[in-house]
Amino acid sequence: MYIIMVYDINEKRVNRVLKIGRKYLDWMQNSVLEGEITVAKYEKLKMELLDIIKKDEDSIIFYILRTTRYSKREIIGQQKGGSKLII
Amino acid sequence: MYIIMVYDINEKRVNRVLKIGRKYLDWMQNSVLEGEITVAKYEKLKMELLDIIKKDEDSIIFYILRTTRYSKREIIGQQKGGSKLII
């Protein structure tokens, strides 16, 4: 499956969240990562993030695409990350 | 169709970008909006944003889902926006 992860994290914890995200996903732009991932690794990613975030201050949204057949990406302005774009 | 819009915009222009985004989409969390939109309105949204952003500094990514049948959203931590969640 393919996931898009967007996070809104207190600056005290944001670098740790980014570091974990990058172990599993590709950085796209500020606060956005995405990539192909297995269900097991996705569960691991969430567990690692739950260890760090404060649930009443931080927020992370995952968009989970079972297939990328019906999705596409369009970028306006600068393309920052995403060297391995697959959708 | 359904779009997710994530933006990384210089602070001088970020409020104007958010204001335009909110005319068409629902705010989800910092720098993320999403919603059902027609092709015509999506083109209008992009035109309005292109009038404001600086292409060498700012970046906006749109994820366009032709259908939401194969997608879902998971949130960890605080749910900030998204009162009208449909996926």
Backbone of each chain as nested JSON, in Angstrom:
{
  "chains": [
    {"id": "A", "residues": [
      {"number": 1, "name": "MET", "atoms": {"N": [0.838, -1.19, 0.0], "CA": [0.0, 0.0, 0.0], "C": [0.88, 1.25, 0.0]}},
      {"number": 2, "name": "TYR", "atoms": {"N": [0.224, 2.374, -0.228], "CA": [0.971, 3.626, -0.36], "C": [0.422, 4.604, 0.675]}},
      {"number": 3, "name": "ILE", "atoms": {"N": [1.302, 5.287, 1.406], "CA": [0.766, 6.254, 2.368], "C": [1.378, 7.646, 2.197]}},
      {"number": 4, "name": "ILE", "atoms": {"N": [0.546, 8.609, 2.521], "CA": [0.963, 10.008, 2.611], "C": [0.836, 10.367, 4.088]}},
      {"number": 5, "name": "MET", "atoms": {"N": [1.905, 10.902, 4.65], "CA": [1.899, 11.251, 6.076], "C": [2.112, 12.763, 6.2]}},
      {"number": 6, "name": "VAL", "atoms": {"N": [1.202, 13.432, 6.879], "CA": [1.37, 14.87, 7.11], "C": [1.293, 15.132, 8.609]}},
      {"number": 7, "name": "TYR", "atoms": {"N": [2.22, 15.919, 9.115], "CA": [2.249, 16.071, 10.566], "C": [2.294, 17.532, 10.991]}},
      {"number": 8, "name": "ASP", "atoms": {"N": [1.715, 17.772, 12.137], "CA": [1.665, 19.104, 12.742], "C": [2.082, 18.878, 14.205]}},
      {"number": 9, "name": "ILE", "atoms": {"N": [3.365, 19.143, 14.477], "CA": [4.002, 18.696, 15.712], "C": [4.679, 19.878, 16.406]}},
      {"number": 10, "name": "ASN", "atoms": {"N": [4.57, 19.918, 17.7], "CA": [5.267, 20.948, 18.474], "C": [6.756, 20.928, 18.132]}},
      {"number": 11, "name": "GLU", "atoms": {"N": [7.335, 22.105, 18.021], "CA": [8.733, 22.189, 17.534], "C": [9.739, 21.431, 18.41]}},
      {"number": 12, "name": "LYS", "atoms": {"N": [9.352, 21.179, 19.655], "CA": [10.261, 20.409, 20.534], "C": [10.427, 18.966, 20.045]}},
      {"number": 13, "name": "ARG", "atoms": {"N": [9.403, 18.462, 19.371], "CA": [9.417, 17.051, 18.963], "C": [9.488, 16.846, 17.456]}},
      {"number": 14, "name": "VAL", "atoms": {"N": [9.422, 17.938, 16.705], "CA": [9.25, 17.781, 15.249], "C": [10.441, 17.092, 14.576]}},
      {"number": 15, "name": "ASN", "atoms": {"N": [11.643, 17.352, 15.044], "CA": [12.802, 16.72, 14.402], "C": [12.825, 15.213, 14.612]}},
      {"number": 16, "name": "ARG", "atoms": {"N": [12.379, 14.787, 15.772], "CA": [12.348, 13.343, 16.034], "C": [11.284, 12.656, 15.167]}},
      {"number": 17, "name": "VAL", "atoms": {"N": [10.162, 13.35, 14.994], "CA": [9.099, 12.791, 14.141], "C": [9.579, 12.672, 12.694]}},
      {"number": 18, "name": "LEU", "atoms": {"N": [10.229, 13.715, 12.218], "CA": [10.752, 13.681, 10.849], "C": [11.755, 12.546, 10.669]}},
      {"number": 19, "name": "LYS", "atoms": {"N": [12.632, 12.379, 11.662], "CA": [13.659, 11.344, 11.573], "C": [13.028, 9.944, 11.477]}},
      {"number": 20, "name": "ILE", "atoms": {"N": [12.021, 9.709, 12.271], "CA": [11.328, 8.416, 12.206], "C": [10.621, 8.249, 10.858]}},
      {"number": 21, "name": "GLY", "atoms": {"N": [9.916, 9.296, 10.447], "CA": [9.209, 9.221, 9.166], "C": [10.139, 8.862, 8.014]}},
      {"number": 22, "name": "ARG", "atoms": {"N": [11.325, 9.463, 8.025], "CA": [12.271, 9.227, 6.928], "C": [12.837, 7.817, 6.904]}},
      {"number": 23, "name": "LYS", "atoms": {"N": [12.735, 7.097, 8.008], "CA": [13.189, 5.701, 7.986], "C": [12.274, 4.848, 7.093]}},
      {"number": 24, "name": "TYR", "atoms": {"N": [11.027, 5.288, 6.964], "CA": [10.034, 4.474, 6.261], "C": [9.559, 5.094, 4.941]}},
      {"number": 25, "name": "LEU", "atoms": {"N": [9.645, 6.415, 4.856], "CA": [9.005, 7.126, 3.749], "C": [9.944, 8.152, 3.142]}},
      {"number": 26, "name": "ASP", "atoms": {"N": [9.553, 8.692, 2.002], "CA": [10.348, 9.743, 1.348], "C": [9.811, 11.116, 1.712]}},
      {"number": 27, "name": "TRP", "atoms": {"N": [10.714, 12.012, 1.992], "CA": [10.338, 13.39, 2.306], "C": [9.891, 14.098, 1.04]}},
      {"number": 28, "name": "MET", "atoms": {"N": [8.755, 14.792, 1.133], "CA": [8.225, 15.501, -0.037], "C": [8.374, 17.003, 0.071]}},
      {"number": 29, "name": "GLN", "atoms": {"N": [7.971, 17.535, 1.189], "CA": [8.12, 18.959, 1.486], "C": [7.908, 19.078, 2.986]}},
      {"number": 30, "name": "ASN", "atoms": {"N": [8.059, 20.275, 3.504], "CA": [7.866, 20.512, 4.916], "C": [6.613, 19.788, 5.442]}},
      {"number": 31, "name": "SER", "atoms": {"N": [6.811, 18.883, 6.393], "CA": [5.721, 18.17, 7.08], "C": [4.995, 17.119, 6.249]}},
      {"number": 32, "name": "VAL", "atoms": {"N": [5.533, 16.747, 5.117], "CA": [4.881, 15.758, 4.252], "C": [5.873, 14.682, 3.82]}},
      {"number": 33, "name": "LEU", "atoms": {"N": [5.499, 13.438, 4.062], "CA": [6.291, 12.315, 3.559], "C": [5.335, 11.36, 2.866]}},
      {"number": 34, "name": "GLU", "atoms": {"N": [5.868, 10.534, 1.999], "CA": [5.009, 9.533, 1.38], "C": [5.821, 8.36, 0.889]}},
      {"number": 35, "name": "GLY", "atoms": {"N": [5.146, 7.275, 0.607], "CA": [5.845, 6.141, 0.017], "C": [5.099, 4.841, 0.143]}},
      {"number": 36, "name": "GLU", "atoms": {"N": [5.593, 3.879, -0.597], "CA": [5.094, 2.513, -0.564], "C": [5.551, 1.892, 0.753]}},
      {"number": 37, "name": "ILE", "atoms": {"N": [4.674, 1.172, 1.408], "CA": [5.006, 0.607, 2.711], "C": [4.168, -0.655, 2.937]}},
      {"number": 38, "name": "THR", "atoms": {"N": [4.701, -1.594, 3.674], "CA": [3.911, -2.777, 4.02], "C": [3.037, -2.466, 5.236]}},
      {"number": 39, "name": "VAL", "atoms": {"N": [2.031, -3.268, 5.433], "CA": [1.167, -3.088, 6.599], "C": [1.983, -3.204, 7.889]}},
      {"number": 40, "name": "ALA", "atoms": {"N": [2.898, -4.176, 7.934], "CA": [3.708, -4.388, 9.147], "C": [4.579, -3.166, 9.445]}},
      {"number": 41, "name": "LYS", "atoms": {"N": [5.2, -2.64, 8.403], "CA": [6.05, -1.46, 8.624], "C": [5.229, -0.226, 8.977]}},
      {"number": 42, "name": "TYR", "atoms": {"N": [4.069, -0.127, 8.423], "CA": [3.194, 0.996, 8.759], "C": [2.805, 0.931, 10.243]}},
      {"number": 43, "name": "GLU", "atoms": {"N": [2.509, -0.239, 10.717], "CA": [2.178, -0.395, 12.135], "C": [3.379, -0.029, 13.015]}},
      {"number": 44, "name": "LYS", "atoms": {"N": [4.561, -0.421, 12.569], "CA": [5.787, -0.095, 13.303], "C": [6.021, 1.422, 13.329]}},
      {"number": 45, "name": "LEU", "atoms": {"N": [5.818, 2.032, 12.186], "CA": [5.959, 3.491, 12.086], "C": [5.03, 4.188, 13.084]}},
      {"number": 46, "name": "LYS", "atoms": {"N": [3.764, 3.765, 13.116], "CA": [2.816, 4.399, 14.039], "C": [3.221, 4.193, 15.495]}},
      {"number": 47, "name": "MET", "atoms": {"N": [3.693, 2.988, 15.82], "CA": [4.124, 2.706, 17.19], "C": [5.273, 3.621, 17.585]}},
      {"number": 48, "name": "GLU", "atoms": {"N": [6.242, 3.766, 16.707], "CA": [7.383, 4.643, 17.021], "C": [6.931, 6.091, 17.212]}},
      {"number": 49, "name": "LEU", "atoms": {"N": [5.994, 6.514, 16.375], "CA": [5.521, 7.901, 16.478], "C": [4.708, 8.107, 17.757]}},
      {"number": 50, "name": "LEU", "atoms": {"N": [3.915, 7.119, 18.108], "CA": [3.098, 7.235, 19.326], "C": [3.959, 7.338, 20.582]}},
      {"number": 51, "name": "ASP", "atoms": {"N": [5.165, 6.793, 20.514], "CA": [6.098, 6.912, 21.643], "C": [6.594, 8.341, 21.841]}},
      {"number": 52, "name": "ILE", "atoms": {"N": [6.539, 9.129, 20.792], "CA": [7.14, 10.466, 20.827], "C": [6.114, 11.582, 20.956]}},
      {"number": 53, "name": "ILE", "atoms": {"N": [5.018, 11.461, 20.246], "CA": [4.107, 12.609, 20.192], "C": [3.321, 12.771, 21.497]}},
      {"number": 54, "name": "LYS", "atoms": {"N": [2.851, 13.999, 21.675], "CA": [1.914, 14.262, 22.763], "C": [0.53, 14.351, 22.142]}},
      {"number": 55, "name": "LYS", "atoms": {"N": [-0.347, 13.466, 22.569], "CA": [-1.616, 13.32, 21.865], "C": [-2.516, 14.548, 21.947]}},
      {"number": 56, "name": "ASP", "atoms": {"N": [-2.302, 15.357, 22.964], "CA": [-3.162, 16.534, 23.081], "C": [-2.57, 17.77, 22.401]}},
      {"number": 57, "name": "GLU", "atoms": {"N": [-1.374, 17.651, 21.856], "CA": [-0.762, 18.805, 21.178], "C": [-0.452, 18.533, 19.725]}},
      {"number": 58, "name": "ASP", "atoms": {"N": [-0.052, 17.307, 19.433], "CA": [0.453, 16.977, 18.097], "C": [-0.611, 16.236, 17.301]}},
      {"number": 59, "name": "SER", "atoms": {"N": [-0.443, 16.269, 15.989], "CA": [-1.395, 15.599, 15.109], "C": [-0.672, 15.052, 13.894]}},
      {"number": 60, "name": "ILE", "atoms": {"N": [-0.96, 13.812, 13.569], "CA": [-0.398, 13.223, 12.349], "C": [-1.542, 12.56, 11.581]}},
      {"number": 61, "name": "ILE", "atoms": {"N": [-1.644, 12.905, 10.316], "CA": [-2.658, 12.285, 9.46], "C": [-1.956, 11.367, 8.472]}},
      {"number": 62, "name": "PHE", "atoms": {"N": [-2.476, 10.171, 8.335], "CA": [-2.017, 9.24, 7.301], "C": [-3.146, 9.042, 6.301]}},
      {"number": 63, "name": "TYR", "atoms": {"N": [-2.837, 9.235, 5.046], "CA": [-3.769, 8.872, 3.986], "C": [-3.257, 7.566, 3.419]}},
      {"number": 64, "name": "ILE", "atoms": {"N": [-4.087, 6.564, 3.471], "CA": [-3.67, 5.219, 3.081], "C": [-4.358, 4.862, 1.764]}},
      {"number": 65, "name": "LEU", "atoms": {"N": [-3.561, 4.626, 0.754], "CA": [-4.103, 4.28, -0.564], "C": [-3.846, 2.801, -0.807]}},
      {"number": 66, "name": "ARG", "atoms": {"N": [-4.902, 2.041, -0.932], "CA": [-4.737, 0.612, -1.18], "C": [-4.091, 0.395, -2.539]}},
      {"number": 67, "name": "THR", "atoms": {"N": [-4.407, 1.277, -3.469], "CA": [-3.777, 1.252, -4.783], "C": [-3.539, 2.701, -5.208]}},
      {"number": 68, "name": "THR", "atoms": {"N": [-2.55, 2.903, -6.044], "CA": [-2.312, 4.267, -6.547], "C": [-2.905, 4.416, -7.95]}},
      {"number": 69, "name": "ARG", "atoms": {"N": [-3.657, 3.427, -8.372], "CA": [-4.22, 3.447, -9.727], "C": [-5.18, 4.61, -9.955]}},
      {"number": 70, "name": "TYR", "atoms": {"N": [-5.844, 5.062, -8.891], "CA": [-6.861, 6.095, -9.055], "C": [-6.404, 7.442, -8.498]}},
      {"number": 71, "name": "SER", "atoms": {"N": [-5.099, 7.572, -8.287], "CA": [-4.581, 8.781, -7.657], "C": [-3.494, 9.395, -8.522]}},
      {"number": 72, "name": "LYS", "atoms": {"N": [-3.359, 10.697, -8.42], "CA": [-2.17, 11.3, -8.988], "C": [-1.768, 12.5, -8.144]}},
      {"number": 73, "name": "ARG", "atoms": {"N": [-0.586, 12.981, -8.424], "CA": [-0.051, 14.102, -7.674], "C": [0.219, 15.243, -8.648]}},
      {"number": 74, "name": "GLU", "atoms": {"N": [-0.117, 16.46, -8.232], "CA": [0.267, 17.633, -9.027], "C": [0.949, 18.602, -8.086]}},
      {"number": 75, "name": "ILE", "atoms": {"N": [2.031, 19.192, -8.556], "CA": [2.765, 20.147, -7.724], "C": [2.773, 21.488, -8.433]}},
      {"number": 76, "name": "ILE", "atoms": {"N": [2.442, 22.559, -7.691], "CA": [2.659, 23.89, -8.26], "C": [3.709, 24.583, -7.405]}},
      {"number": 77, "name": "GLY", "atoms": {"N": [4.521, 25.413, -8.051], "CA": [5.67, 25.996, -7.364], "C": [6.821, 25.016, -7.405]}},
      {"number": 78, "name": "GLN", "atoms": {"N": [7.645, 25.121, -6.387], "CA": [8.885, 24.359, -6.339], "C": [8.644, 22.898, -5.965]}},
      {"number": 79, "name": "GLN", "atoms": {"N": [9.304, 21.996, -6.644], "CA": [9.295, 20.606, -6.177], "C": [10.474, 20.426, -5.235]}},
      {"number": 80, "name": "LYS", "atoms": {"N": [10.199, 20.122, -3.993], "CA": [11.263, 20.082, -2.986], "C": [11.847, 18.682, -2.849]}},
      {"number": 81, "name": "GLY", "atoms": {"N": [11.067, 17.744, -2.409], "CA": [11.572, 16.377, -2.293], "C": [10.937, 15.494, -3.342]}},
      {"number": 82, "name": "GLY", "atoms": {"N": [10.939, 14.196, -3.052], "CA": [10.207, 13.277, -3.904], "C": [10.948, 12.806, -5.12]}},
      {"number": 83, "name": "SER", "atoms": {"N": [12.2, 12.424, -4.935], "CA": [12.976, 11.932, -6.065], "C": [12.427, 10.598, -6.565]}},
      {"number": 84, "name": "LYS", "atoms": {"N": [11.725, 9.876, -5.661], "CA": [11.262, 8.55, -6.052], "C": [9.744, 8.517, -6.216]}},
      {"number": 85, "name": "LEU", "atoms": {"N": [9.21, 9.533, -6.848], "CA": [7.775, 9.629, -7.017], "C": [7.205, 8.422, -7.766]}},
      {"number": 86, "name": "ILE", "atoms": {"N": [6.221, 7.769, -7.197], "CA": [5.632, 6.668, -7.948], "C": [4.156, 6.834, -8.248]}},
      {"number": 87, "name": "ILE", "atoms": {"N": [3.531, 7.864, -7.705], "CA": [2.155, 8.102, -8.189], "C": [2.133, 9.396, -8.98]}}
    ]},
    {"id": "B", "residues": [
      {"number": 1, "name": "MET", "atoms": {"N": [-14.321, 14.44, -7.848], "CA": [-13.048, 13.902, -7.365], "C": [-12.728, 14.494, -5.99]}},
      {"number": 2, "name": "TYR", "atoms": {"N": [-11.723, 13.92, -5.358], "CA": [-11.393, 14.324, -3.996], "C": [-9.931, 14.755, -3.983]}},
      {"number": 3, "name": "ILE", "atoms": {"N": [-9.628, 15.913, -3.379], "CA": [-8.22, 16.299, -3.326], "C": [-7.745, 16.595, -1.903]}},
      {"number": 4, "name": "ILE", "atoms": {"N": [-6.461, 16.303, -1.726], "CA": [-5.738, 16.664, -0.505], "C": [-4.717, 17.696, -0.952]}},
      {"number": 5, "name": "MET", "atoms": {"N": [-4.711, 18.824, -0.279], "CA": [-3.778, 19.905, -0.64], "C": [-2.843, 20.161, 0.542]}},
      {"number": 6, "name": "VAL", "atoms": {"N": [-1.552, 20.079, 0.304], "CA": [-0.585, 20.389, 1.358], "C": [0.348, 21.469, 0.848]}},
      {"number": 7, "name": "TYR", "atoms": {"N": [0.605, 22.472, 1.677], "CA": [1.385, 23.6, 1.179], "C": [2.524, 23.961, 2.114]}},
      {"number": 8, "name": "ASP", "atoms": {"N": [3.571, 24.455, 1.493], "CA": [4.77, 24.898, 2.202], "C": [5.094, 26.265, 1.604]}},
      {"number": 9, "name": "ILE", "atoms": {"N": [4.659, 27.307, 2.314], "CA": [4.601, 28.657, 1.739], "C": [5.321, 29.634, 2.655]}},
      {"number": 10, "name": "ASN", "atoms": {"N": [6.049, 30.535, 2.063], "CA": [6.698, 31.591, 2.838], "C": [5.654, 32.319, 3.697]}},
      {"number": 11, "name": "GLU", "atoms": {"N": [6.05, 32.638, 4.927], "CA": [5.066, 33.185, 5.874], "C": [4.411, 34.498, 5.399]}},
      {"number": 12, "name": "LYS", "atoms": {"N": [5.081, 35.191, 4.481], "CA": [4.481, 36.43, 3.939], "C": [3.199, 36.147, 3.149]}},
      {"number": 13, "name": "ARG", "atoms": {"N": [3.126, 34.965, 2.587], "CA": [2.002, 34.653, 1.695], "C": [1.086, 33.561, 2.251]}},
      {"number": 14, "name": "VAL", "atoms": {"N": [1.478, 32.964, 3.368], "CA": [0.768, 31.753, 3.81], "C": [-0.696, 32.007, 4.177]}},
      {"number": 15, "name": "ASN", "atoms": {"N": [-0.995, 33.154, 4.739], "CA": [-2.384, 33.409, 5.115], "C": [-3.294, 33.565, 3.897]}},
      {"number": 16, "name": "ARG", "atoms": {"N": [-2.729, 34.161, 2.845], "CA": [-3.528, 34.314, 1.625], "C": [-3.798, 32.955, 0.973]}},
      {"number": 17, "name": "VAL", "atoms": {"N": [-2.787, 32.09, 1.03], "CA": [-2.956, 30.747, 0.461], "C": [-4.02, 29.959, 1.241]}},
      {"number": 18, "name": "LEU", "atoms": {"N": [-3.952, 30.044, 2.557], "CA": [-4.944, 29.35, 3.389], "C": [-6.354, 29.866, 3.097]}},
      {"number": 19, "name": "LYS", "atoms": {"N": [-6.471, 31.182, 2.966], "CA": [-7.788, 31.788, 2.722], "C": [-8.389, 31.279, 1.406]}},
      {"number": 20, "name": "ILE", "atoms": {"N": [-7.585, 31.195, 0.382], "CA": [-8.067, 30.674, -0.903], "C": [-8.419, 29.188, -0.774]}},
      {"number": 21, "name": "GLY", "atoms": {"N": [-7.533, 28.434, -0.143], "CA": [-7.792, 27.005, 0.015], "C": [-9.119, 26.738, 0.702]}},
      {"number": 22, "name": "ARG", "atoms": {"N": [-9.401, 27.528, 1.716], "CA": [-10.634, 27.323, 2.498], "C": [-11.9, 27.648, 1.722]}},
      {"number": 23, "name": "LYS", "atoms": {"N": [-11.783, 28.419, 0.643], "CA": [-12.973, 28.69, -0.18], "C": [-13.447, 27.41, -0.871]}},
      {"number": 24, "name": "TYR", "atoms": {"N": [-12.511, 26.493, -1.086], "CA": [-12.826, 25.296, -1.876], "C": [-12.782, 24.002, -1.063]}},
      {"number": 25, "name": "LEU", "atoms": {"N": [-12.014, 24.014, 0.025], "CA": [-11.714, 22.765, 0.729], "C": [-11.871, 22.942, 2.237]}},
      {"number": 26, "name": "ASP", "atoms": {"N": [-11.845, 21.837, 2.95], "CA": [-11.925, 21.883, 4.418], "C": [-10.535, 21.823, 5.032]}},
      {"number": 27, "name": "TRP", "atoms": {"N": [-10.329, 22.621, 6.027], "CA": [-9.051, 22.645, 6.731], "C": [-8.951, 21.404, 7.612]}},
      {"number": 28, "name": "MET", "atoms": {"N": [-7.792, 20.751, 7.554], "CA": [-7.603, 19.522, 8.342], "C": [-6.637, 19.721, 9.503]}},
      {"number": 29, "name": "GLN", "atoms": {"N": [-5.504, 20.273, 9.201], "CA": [-4.514, 20.642, 10.218], "C": [-3.586, 21.638, 9.552]}},
      {"number": 30, "name": "ASN", "atoms": {"N": [-2.638, 22.131, 10.295], "CA": [-1.675, 23.079, 9.751], "C": [-1.173, 22.648, 8.362]}},
      {"number": 31, "name": "SER", "atoms": {"N": [-1.425, 23.495, 7.363], "CA": [-0.939, 23.282, 5.986], "C": [-1.615, 22.166, 5.213]}},
      {"number": 32, "name": "VAL", "atoms": {"N": [-2.722, 21.656, 5.705], "CA": [-3.416, 20.562, 5.007], "C": [-4.902, 20.871, 4.873]}},
      {"number": 33, "name": "LEU", "atoms": {"N": [-5.383, 20.794, 3.651], "CA": [-6.825, 20.903, 3.397], "C": [-7.24, 19.745, 2.52]}},
      {"number": 34, "name": "GLU", "atoms": {"N": [-8.524, 19.445, 2.535], "CA": [-8.97, 18.383, 1.651], "C": [-10.454, 18.533, 1.375]}},
      {"number": 35, "name": "GLY", "atoms": {"N": [-10.92, 17.855, 0.347], "CA": [-12.351, 17.854, 0.088], "C": [-12.715, 17.429, -1.303]}},
      {"number": 36, "name": "GLU", "atoms": {"N": [-13.987, 17.206, -1.468], "CA": [-14.582, 16.878, -2.754], "C": [-14.612, 18.166, -3.585]}},
      {"number": 37, "name": "ILE", "atoms": {"N": [-14.254, 18.065, -4.838], "CA": [-14.194, 19.253, -5.683], "C": [-14.426, 18.849, -7.137]}},
      {"number": 38, "name": "THR", "atoms": {"N": [-14.998, 19.739, -7.898], "CA": [-15.162, 19.46, -9.333], "C": [-13.864, 19.813, -10.054]}},
      {"number": 39, "name": "VAL", "atoms": {"N": [-13.709, 19.28, -11.244], "CA": [-12.527, 19.607, -12.047], "C": [-12.452, 21.11, -12.301]}},
      {"number": 40, "name": "ALA", "atoms": {"N": [-13.575, 21.713, -12.616], "CA": [-13.593, 23.149, -12.921], "C": [-13.153, 23.974, -11.705]}},
      {"number": 41, "name": "LYS", "atoms": {"N": [-13.647, 23.614, -10.552], "CA": [-13.264, 24.361, -9.341], "C": [-11.813, 24.119, -8.97]}},
      {"number": 42, "name": "TYR", "atoms": {"N": [-11.355, 22.925, -9.19], "CA": [-9.942, 22.622, -8.924], "C": [-9.044, 23.477, -9.823]}},
      {"number": 43, "name": "GLU", "atoms": {"N": [-9.416, 23.635, -11.074], "CA": [-8.628, 24.486, -11.979], "C": [-8.645, 25.94, -11.499]}},
      {"number": 44, "name": "LYS", "atoms": {"N": [-9.795, 26.36, -11.015], "CA": [-9.934, 27.726, -10.5], "C": [-9.059, 27.932, -9.259]}},
      {"number": 45, "name": "LEU", "atoms": {"N": [-9.098, 26.94, -8.383], "CA": [-8.275, 26.988, -7.178], "C": [-6.794, 27.135, -7.544]}},
      {"number": 46, "name": "LYS", "atoms": {"N": [-6.333, 26.322, -8.482], "CA": [-4.926, 26.407, -8.879], "C": [-4.581, 27.761, -9.474]}},
      {"number": 47, "name": "MET", "atoms": {"N": [-5.481, 28.296, -10.298], "CA": [-5.24, 29.613, -10.906], "C": [-5.095, 30.685, -9.831]}},
      {"number": 48, "name": "GLU", "atoms": {"N": [-5.996, 30.647, -8.854], "CA": [-5.936, 31.649, -7.78], "C": [-4.634, 31.533, -6.991]}},
      {"number": 49, "name": "LEU", "atoms": {"N": [-4.214, 30.291, -6.758], "CA": [-2.981, 30.081, -5.987], "C": [-1.757, 30.513, -6.794]}},
      {"number": 50, "name": "LEU", "atoms": {"N": [-1.784, 30.233, -8.087], "CA": [-0.639, 30.613, -8.936], "C": [-0.459, 32.131, -9.001]}},
      {"number": 51, "name": "ASP", "atoms": {"N": [-1.532, 32.866, -8.79], "CA": [-1.444, 34.333, -8.749], "C": [-0.701, 34.822, -7.517]}},
      {"number": 52, "name": "ILE", "atoms": {"N": [-0.655, 34.019, -6.491], "CA": [-0.11, 34.459, -5.209], "C": [1.274, 33.9, -4.921]}},
      {"number": 53, "name": "ILE", "atoms": {"N": [1.493, 32.631, -5.21], "CA": [2.737, 31.999, -4.775], "C": [3.936, 32.473, -5.597]}},
      {"number": 54, "name": "LYS", "atoms": {"N": [5.101, 32.33, -5.002], "CA": [6.355, 32.537, -5.734], "C": [6.897, 31.159, -6.057]}},
      {"number": 55, "name": "LYS", "atoms": {"N": [7.022, 30.884, -7.331], "CA": [7.313, 29.517, -7.76], "C": [8.671, 29.014, -7.318]}},
      {"number": 56, "name": "ASP", "atoms": {"N": [9.59, 29.915, -7.029], "CA": [10.918, 29.468, -6.617], "C": [11.055, 29.358, -5.098]}},
      {"number": 57, "name": "GLU", "atoms": {"N": [10.012, 29.726, -4.364], "CA": [10.088, 29.643, -2.888], "C": [9.013, 28.75, -2.313]}},
      {"number": 58, "name": "ASP", "atoms": {"N": [7.846, 28.771, -2.919], "CA": [6.689, 28.095, -2.338], "C": [6.418, 26.785, -3.057]}},
      {"number": 59, "name": "SER", "atoms": {"N": [5.713, 25.916, -2.378], "CA": [5.395, 24.613, -2.958], "C": [4.019, 24.171, -2.482]}},
      {"number": 60, "name": "ILE", "atoms": {"N": [3.206, 23.721, -3.41], "CA": [1.895, 23.158, -3.053], "C": [1.746, 21.819, -3.768]}},
      {"number": 61, "name": "ILE", "atoms": {"N": [1.411, 20.798, -2.998], "CA": [1.174, 19.482, -3.583], "C": [-0.315, 19.179, -3.491]}},
      {"number": 62, "name": "PHE", "atoms": {"N": [-0.867, 18.714, -4.597], "CA": [-2.248, 18.221, -4.622], "C": [-2.214, 16.727, -4.871]}},
      {"number": 63, "name": "TYR", "atoms": {"N": [-2.889, 15.982, -4.025], "CA": [-3.106, 14.563, -4.278], "C": [-4.538, 14.443, -4.771]}},
      {"number": 64, "name": "ILE", "atoms": {"N": [-4.685, 13.928, -5.948], "CA": [-5.999, 13.891, -6.591], "C": [-6.479, 12.444, -6.615]}},
      {"number": 65, "name": "LEU", "atoms": {"N": [-7.589, 12.206, -5.948], "CA": [-8.139, 10.849, -5.893], "C": [-9.384, 10.811, -6.77]}},
      {"number": 66, "name": "ARG", "atoms": {"N": [-9.325, 9.992, -7.803], "CA": [-10.491, 9.894, -8.687], "C": [-11.665, 9.291, -7.934]}},
      {"number": 67, "name": "THR", "atoms": {"N": [-11.343, 8.418, -7.006], "CA": [-12.367, 7.835, -6.141], "C": [-11.761, 7.704, -4.747]}},
      {"number": 68, "name": "THR", "atoms": {"N": [-12.608, 7.721, -3.745], "CA": [-12.098, 7.521, -2.384], "C": [-12.334, 6.076, -1.935]}},
      {"number": 69, "name": "ARG", "atoms": {"N": [-12.752, 5.23, -2.856], "CA": [-13.074, 3.845, -2.524], "C": [-11.874, 3.055, -2.006]}},
      {"number": 70, "name": "TYR", "atoms": {"N": [-10.699, 3.425, -2.468], "CA": [-9.497, 2.664, -2.111], "C": [-8.616, 3.409, -1.115]}},
      {"number": 71, "name": "SER", "atoms": {"N": [-9.164, 4.429, -0.483], "CA": [-8.369, 5.272, 0.399], "C": [-9.009, 5.349, 1.765]}},
      {"number": 72, "name": "LYS", "atoms": {"N": [-8.179, 5.525, 2.775], "CA": [-8.742, 5.895, 4.058], "C": [-7.765, 6.811, 4.798]}},
      {"number": 73, "name": "ARG", "atoms": {"N": [-8.263, 7.38, 5.85], "CA": [-7.474, 8.319, 6.642], "C": [-7.364, 7.778, 8.053]}},
      {"number": 74, "name": "GLU", "atoms": {"N": [-6.167, 7.888, 8.617], "CA": [-5.99, 7.566, 10.031], "C": [-5.287, 8.743, 10.686]}},
      {"number": 75, "name": "ILE", "atoms": {"N": [-5.751, 9.088, 11.865], "CA": [-5.154, 10.225, 12.572], "C": [-4.605, 9.724, 13.897]}},
      {"number": 76, "name": "ILE", "atoms": {"N": [-3.351, 10.074, 14.211], "CA": [-2.884, 9.814, 15.572], "C": [-2.622, 11.156, 16.236]}},
      {"number": 77, "name": "GLY", "atoms": {"N": [-2.857, 11.208, 17.534], "CA": [-2.791, 12.484, 18.227], "C": [-4.115, 13.2, 18.062]}},
      {"number": 78, "name": "GLN", "atoms": {"N": [-4.018, 14.511, 18.1], "CA": [-5.206, 15.353, 18.113], "C": [-5.844, 15.463, 16.734]}},
      {"number": 79, "name": "GLN", "atoms": {"N": [-7.16, 15.356, 16.67], "CA": [-7.822, 15.689, 15.411], "C": [-8.167, 17.159, 15.438]}},
      {"number": 80, "name": "LYS", "atoms": {"N": [-7.589, 17.912, 14.526], "CA": [-7.742, 19.367, 14.577], "C": [-8.933, 19.832, 13.742]}},
      {"number": 81, "name": "GLY", "atoms": {"N": [-8.897, 19.615, 12.468], "CA": [-10.022, 20.023, 11.625], "C": [-10.756, 18.81, 11.131]}},
      {"number": 82, "name": "GLY", "atoms": {"N": [-11.478, 18.998, 10.008], "CA": [-12.075, 17.858, 9.331], "C": [-13.405, 17.433, 9.888]}},
      {"number": 83, "name": "SER", "atoms": {"N": [-14.27, 18.409, 10.129], "CA": [-15.591, 18.063, 10.639], "C": [-16.396, 17.302, 9.597]}},
      {"number": 84, "name": "LYS", "atoms": {"N": [-16.037, 17.498, 8.316], "CA": [-16.843, 16.89, 7.254], "C": [-16.084, 15.77, 6.556]}},
      {"number": 85, "name": "LEU", "atoms": {"N": [-15.415, 14.963, 7.345], "CA": [-14.608, 13.879, 6.786], "C": [-15.461, 12.934, 5.935]}},
      {"number": 86, "name": "ILE", "atoms": {"N": [-15.044, 12.703, 4.712], "CA": [-15.801, 11.734, 3.921], "C": [-14.98, 10.526, 3.467]}},
      {"number": 87, "name": "ILE", "atoms": {"N": [-13.684, 10.536, 3.664], "CA": [-12.96, 9.286, 3.388], "C": [-12.496, 8.693, 4.708]}}
    ]}
  ]
}
